[in-house]
Amino acid sequence: MISNICEKCTYYVYNEELEEYECLVTLDEDEYAAMLSEHSRGCKYFRENDEYGIVKKQA
């Protein structure tokens, strides 16, 4: 399911003003429909939320 994948994505962040999670990637209507289709392999912008990898690059 898409929502499970989004929860692991770097671009899925908590918006304190709205008090909900949101995706920072701006998809147009066609990209969004393609992502939700049964034949989709998921979001092409998905990046694993790897906090250890980010810290490793900073060192």
MIBAKE-82082 format. One record per atom (N, C-alpha, C, O): atom name; z, y, x; residue in three letters. Coordinates in Angstrom, 1 decimal, decimal comma, m for minus. Atoms other than C-alpha are relative to their C-alpha. Layout:
REM MIBAKE-82082
{CA {Z Y X} ALA}
...
END
This chain:
REM MIBAKE-82082
{N {0,0 m1,2 0,8} MET}
{CA {0,0 0,0 0,0} MET}
{C {0,0 1,2 0,9} MET}
{O {0,7 1,3 1,9} MET}
{N {0,2 m1,2 m0,7} ILE}
{CA {m0,9 3,5 1,2} ILE}
{C {1,3 0,7 0,3} ILE}
{O {1,6 1,1 1,5} ILE}
{N {m1,3 m0,7 m0,2} SER}
{CA {2,6 5,0 0,8} SER}
{C {0,8 m0,6 1,1} SER}
{O {1,5 0,1 1,9} SER}
{N {m0,7 0,6 m1,1} ASN}
{CA {4,1 2,4 3,1} ASN}
{C {m0,6 0,3 1,4} ASN}
{O {0,2 0,5 2,3} ASN}
{N {0,6 m0,4 m1,3} ILE}
{CA {1,6 3,3 5,8} ILE}
{C {0,3 1,4 0,3} ILE}
{O {0,6 1,7 1,5} ILE}
{N {m0,3 m1,4 m0,2} CYS}
{CA {2,2 7,0 5,3} CYS}
{C {1,4 0,2 0,6} CYS}
{O {1,6 1,1 1,4} CYS}
{N {m1,4 m0,2 m0,4} GLU}
{CA {5,9 6,6 5,9} GLU}
{C {0,1 m0,2 1,5} GLU}
{O {1,1 0,2 2,1} GLU}
{N {0,0 0,3 m1,5} LYS}
{CA {5,1 5,4 9,5} LYS}
{C {m0,8 0,9 0,8} LYS}
{O {m1,0 0,8 2,0} LYS}
{N {1,0 m0,9 m0,7} CYS}
{CA {2,7 8,2 10,3} CYS}
{C {0,7 1,3 0,5} CYS}
{O {1,6 1,8 m0,1} CYS}
{N {m0,5 m1,2 m0,6} THR}
{CA {3,3 11,2 12,5} THR}
{C {m0,2 1,2 m0,9} THR}
{O {0,6 2,1 m0,9} THR}
{N {0,4 m1,1 0,9} TYR}
{CA {1,7 13,5 10,0} TYR}
{C {0,8 0,1 m1,3} TYR}
{O {0,6 1,1 m2,1} TYR}
{N {m0,8 0,1 1,2} TYR}
{CA {4,1 12,5 7,2} TYR}
{C {1,3 0,6 0,3} TYR}
{O {2,2 0,0 0,9} TYR}
{N {m1,2 m0,8 m0,3} VAL}
{CA {6,9 15,1 7,3} VAL}
{C {0,7 0,4 m1,2} VAL}
{O {0,1 0,5 m2,3} VAL}
{N {m0,8 m0,5 1,1} TYR}
{CA {9,7 16,3 5,1} TYR}
{C {m0,1 1,5 m0,1} TYR}
{O {0,1 2,2 0,9} TYR}
{N {0,1 m1,4 0,3} ASN}
{CA {9,2 19,7 3,5} ASN}
{C {1,3 0,4 m0,6} ASN}
{O {1,5 0,1 m1,8} ASN}
{N {m1,3 m0,4 0,6} GLU}
{CA {12,6 21,3 3,0} GLU}
{C {m0,1 0,9 m1,2} GLU}
{O {0,8 0,9 m2,1} GLU}
{N {0,2 m0,8 1,2} GLU}
{CA {11,3 23,9 0,6} GLU}
{C {m0,3 m0,7 m1,3} GLU}
{O {0,3 m0,4 m2,3} GLU}
{N {0,4 0,8 1,1} LEU}
{CA {9,8 21,4 m1,7} LEU}
{C {0,9 m1,2 m0,2} LEU}
{O {0,9 m1,8 m1,3} LEU}
{N {m0,9 1,1 0,0} GLU}
{CA {12,4 18,8 m0,9} GLU}
{C {m0,7 m1,4 m0,3} GLU}
{O {m0,2 m2,2 m1,1} GLU}
{N {0,8 1,3 0,1} GLU}
{CA {9,8 16,0 m0,6} GLU}
{C {m0,8 m0,1 1,3} GLU}
{O {m1,0 0,8 2,0} GLU}
{N {0,8 0,2 m1,1} TYR}
{CA {7,7 14,4 2,0} TYR}
{C {m1,5 0,3 m0,3} TYR}
{O {m1,9 0,2 m1,5} TYR}
{N {1,4 m0,4 0,2} GLU}
{CA {4,1 15,5 2,5} GLU}
{C {m0,8 m0,3 1,2} GLU}
{O {m0,3 m0,4 2,4} GLU}
{N {0,9 0,3 m1,1} CYS}
{CA {1,1 14,7 4,7} CYS}
{C {m0,6 1,4 0,5} CYS}
{O {m1,0 2,2 m0,3} CYS}
{N {0,5 m1,2 m0,6} LEU}
{CA {0,0 17,5 7,1} LEU}
{C {m1,5 0,0 0,2} LEU}
{O {m2,1 1,0 0,5} LEU}
{N {1,5 0,1 m0,1} VAL}
{CA {m3,6 16,2 7,2} VAL}
{C {m0,7 0,5 m1,3} VAL}
{O {m0,3 0,1 m2,4} VAL}
{N {0,8 m0,5 1,2} THR}
{CA {m6,0 18,1 4,9} THR}
{C {m1,2 m0,9 m0,2} THR}
{O {m2,1 m0,8 0,6} THR}
{N {1,2 0,9 0,3} LEU}
{CA {m8,4 15,6 3,3} LEU}
{C {m0,8 0,7 m1,1} LEU}
{O {m0,2 1,3 m2,0} LEU}
{N {0,8 m0,5 1,1} ASP}
{CA {m11,3 16,7 1,2} ASP}
{C {0,0 m1,1 m1,1} ASP}
{O {0,5 m2,2 m0,9} ASP}
{N {0,0 0,9 1,2} GLU}
{CA {m11,8 15,0 m2,2} GLU}
{C {m0,7 m1,3 0,3} GLU}
{O {m0,2 m2,4 m0,1} GLU}
{N {0,7 1,2 m0,3} ASP}
{CA {m14,3 12,5 m0,9} ASP}
{C {0,8 m0,9 1,0} ASP}
{O {0,8 m2,1 0,8} ASP}
{N {m0,8 0,7 m1,0} GLU}
{CA {m12,1 11,5 2,1} GLU}
{C {1,2 m0,7 m0,7} GLU}
{O {1,6 m1,8 m0,4} GLU}
{N {m1,2 0,6 0,7} TYR}
{CA {m9,1 11,0 m0,2} TYR}
{C {m0,4 m1,1 m0,9} TYR}
{O {0,3 m2,2 m1,0} TYR}
{N {0,5 1,1 0,9} ALA}
{CA {m11,1 8,9 m2,7} ALA}
{C {m0,3 m1,2 0,8} ALA}
{O {0,0 m2,3 0,4} ALA}
{N {0,3 1,2 m0,8} ALA}
{CA {m12,4 6,7 0,1} ALA}
{C {1,2 m0,7 0,6} ALA}
{O {1,3 m1,9 0,7} ALA}
{N {m1,2 0,6 m0,5} MET}
{CA {m8,9 6,2 1,5} MET}
{C {0,7 m0,8 m1,0} MET}
{O {1,3 m1,8 m0,7} MET}
{N {m0,7 0,7 1,1} LEU}
{CA {m7,6 5,1 m1,9} LEU}
{C {m0,8 m1,2 m0,5} LEU}
{O {m0,3 m2,0 m1,2} LEU}
{N {0,8 1,1 0,5} SER}
{CA {m10,5 2,7 m2,5} SER}
{C {0,4 m1,3 0,5} SER}
{O {1,1 m1,4 1,6} SER}
{N {m0,3 1,3 m0,4} GLU}
{CA {m10,1 m1,0 m2,3} GLU}
{C {m0,6 m0,5 1,3} GLU}
{O {0,0 m1,3 2,0} GLU}
{N {0,7 0,4 m1,2} HIS}
{CA {m12,5 m1,3 0,6} HIS}
{C {0,4 0,8 1,2} HIS}
{O {m0,1 0,6 2,3} HIS}
{N {m0,5 m0,9 m1,0} SER}
{CA {m10,7 1,3 2,7} SER}
{C {0,8 m0,8 1,0} SER}
{O {1,6 m1,7 0,6} SER}
{N {m0,8 0,6 m1,0} ARG}
{CA {m9,1 0,3 6,0} ARG}
{C {1,2 0,9 0,2} ARG}
{O {2,0 0,7 1,2} ARG}
{N {m1,1 m0,9 m0,1} GLY}
{CA {m6,6 3,1 5,5} GLY}
{C {m0,4 1,4 0,4} GLY}
{O {m1,6 1,6 0,4} GLY}
{N {0,3 m1,4 m0,3} CYS}
{CA {m6,4 6,7 6,6} CYS}
{C {m0,5 0,0 1,5} CYS}
{O {0,1 m0,6 2,4} CYS}
{N {0,6 0,0 m1,3} LYS}
{CA {m8,6 7,4 9,6} LYS}
{C {0,8 1,0 0,9} LYS}
{O {0,6 1,0 2,1} LYS}
{N {m0,8 m0,9 m0,8} TYR}
{CA {m6,1 10,1 10,7} TYR}
{C {1,4 m0,6 0,4} TYR}
{O {2,2 0,1 1,0} TYR}
{N {m1,3 0,6 m0,3} PHE}
{CA {m3,1 7,7 10,9} PHE}
{C {0,3 m0,1 1,4} PHE}
{O {m0,5 m0,6 2,2} PHE}
{N {m0,6 0,2 m1,3} ARG}
{CA {m1,0 7,9 14,0} ARG}
{C {1,4 m0,5 m0,1} ARG}
{O {2,2 0,1 m0,8} ARG}
{N {m1,4 0,6 0,1} GLU}
{CA {2,0 5,7 14,5} GLU}
{C {1,0 1,0 0,5} GLU}
{O {0,8 1,6 1,5} GLU}
{N {m1,1 m0,9 m0,4} ASN}
{CA {5,2 7,7 14,6} ASN}
{C {0,8 m0,6 1,1} ASN}
{O {1,7 m1,4 0,8} ASN}
{N {m0,6 0,6 m1,2} ASP}
{CA {6,2 6,8 18,1} ASP}
{C {0,8 1,0 0,8} ASP}
{O {0,3 1,6 1,7} ASP}
{N {m0,8 m1,0 m0,6} GLU}
{CA {9,1 9,0 19,1} GLU}
{C {0,2 m0,3 1,5} GLU}
{O {0,3 0,6 2,3} GLU}
{N {m0,2 0,4 m1,4} TYR}
{CA {9,6 7,0 22,3} TYR}
{C {m1,2 0,4 0,9} TYR}
{O {m1,1 0,9 2,0} TYR}
{N {1,2 m0,4 m0,8} GLY}
{CA {6,0 7,6 23,4} GLY}
{C {m0,1 1,5 0,2} GLY}
{O {m0,6 1,9 1,3} GLY}
{N {0,0 m1,4 m0,1} ILE}
{CA {6,3 11,3 22,8} ILE}
{C {1,0 0,5 1,1} ILE}
{O {0,6 1,3 2,0} ILE}
{N {m0,9 m0,3 m1,1} VAL}
{CA {9,4 11,5 25,0} VAL}
{C {m0,5 m0,4 1,3} VAL}
{O {m0,2 0,3 2,3} VAL}
{N {0,5 0,5 m1,2} LYS}
{CA {7,8 9,4 27,6} LYS}
{C {m1,0 0,9 0,6} LYS}
{O {m1,1 1,1 1,9} LYS}
{N {1,0 m1,0 m0,5} LYS}
{CA {4,9 11,9 27,9} LYS}
{C {0,6 1,3 0,5} LYS}
{O {0,1 1,9 1,5} LYS}
{N {m0,7 m1,2 m0,4} GLN}
{CA {7,3 14,8 28,3} GLN}
{C {0,7 m0,1 1,3} GLN}
{O {0,9 0,9 2,0} GLN}
{N {m0,8 0,2 m1,2} ALA}
{CA {9,1 13,2 31,2} ALA}
{C {m0,9 0,1 1,3} ALA}
{O {m0,4 0,0 2,4} ALA}
END
